[in-house]
Amino acid sequence: VGIAIFVTPNSTAIMDSVTEAEYSMASGTLSTTRMLGMAVSIGIVAIMKNIFLSNMDGADASDALVMMNGAVTASIFVILIAIVLSWTAETMGKSE
């Protein structure tokens, strides 16, 4: 739901900000950025899962507590990244 709320207006704003001659470049850049973001996200999740599963000390991989701890840690990590990126965007917006 979150990405659906963000992607459509964001894509519209990006495509509206370029000339008709630049549509293909803007579309390609938008798609490349989206794919890169997904690939990096999958990589981060895989790394975090590997870290938590390697620290289970013999517990079963289906151990609900371990999975919950991983989900909470991943959520905190994502929130911290969002805060840093929001602060960076706000700071960059003021300097222009």
N, C-alpha and C positions, 0 to 999 in steps of 0.2 A: 504494500500500500504506500509506503513512504517513497519508494522510487517512482511510483506512478504519479504521485503528486508533484514530484520534482522534475522529472524528465520532460514531460510535455511542455510546460511553460518555459523551461530552460532551453529546450530545442527551438521553440518558437522565437524566443528572444535572440538566440544566436543567429538563426537564419534571417530574422528581420533586420539584423544589424549589418548585414553584408549586401553588396550589390549583386545583381543578377549574374554578373560575370564570375563572381566568386562563390556561387552556390555549391559547385562541385567540391571546391577546396574546403569550404566550411563543413559540408556534409561528411567528407572524408576525415577531417580533423575531429569532428564530433564523434564519429563512429570509432576511430582509433583510440581516442581518449576513453570512451566508454569501455571498450574491450580491454585496454590496459588497466583500467580501474578494476574490472572484474578479475583479471588475471592476478593482479597484486592482492586483491582481497582473498582469493582462493589460496594463494601462497601463504598469506598471513595465517589463515585458519588452519592450514595443513601444518605449519610450523608450530603453532600453539597446541594443536592436538598432539603432535609428536612429543612436545615437551611434557605435557601433562600425562600422556600414556607412558612415557619413559620413567616418570617419577611415581608410578603407582605401587611400587614395592610388592609385586606379585598379585595385586588385586585383579579381579576379573575386569575386562574392558567394558563390561556392561554395568559396572558398579555405578549406581545412580548418583551417589555423592560426588564421585570423581568427575563425572560428566557435568554435574551441576556446578561444581567449582570451576571447571573449565569454561562453562557458559558465562558465569558471573565475571570471571577474569577477562574473557574476551569482550564482554559488554563494557566493562570499565575501560579497557584498552581503546575500544571504539569511541567511547564518550570523551576520553582524554584527547584522542586525535581530533575529534570534531571541535572540541574547545580550542585547541591550538590552531586549527585551520580557520575557525571563525575569528579568532583574535588576529591572526595574520591577515585575513581578508579585510577586517575592520581597519587595521593599521595601514595597510596598503591603500585603502580607499581614502583615508584622511590625507595621505601624502600627495595625492594627485590633485 
